[in-house]
């Protein structure tokens, strides 16, 4: 993540979020196994307090990292993270990403 914005020192927070989006979403969404694992961790967090604690800390650290390296507002980071979760779901459903098989999600911009 840091490398995606390291050369954008003078960029706005929105430009830095766009750089993360372009670099990160496409790379991560190409790894369907990782997407499934992440979604399973969220599901397991709903019923297992030990998993919940770990997932909450890790997801929180990701939220803080995005805010730190982009300088984005909490609202913009929230939106960035929310879109990331949407793309994760679409990717595991085969509706987005490099091997998408269902075109109904294609109009949703990266």
Secondary structure as UniProt FT lines:
FT   HELIX           2..5
FT   TURN            6..7
FT   TURN            9..10
FT   HELIX           13..20
FT   HELIX           21..25
FT   HELIX           26..29
FT   HELIX           32..45
FT   TURN            46..47
FT   HELIX           49..70
FT   HELIX           74..92
FT   TURN            93..94
FT   TURN            98..99
FT   HELIX           103..105
FT   TURN            106..107
//
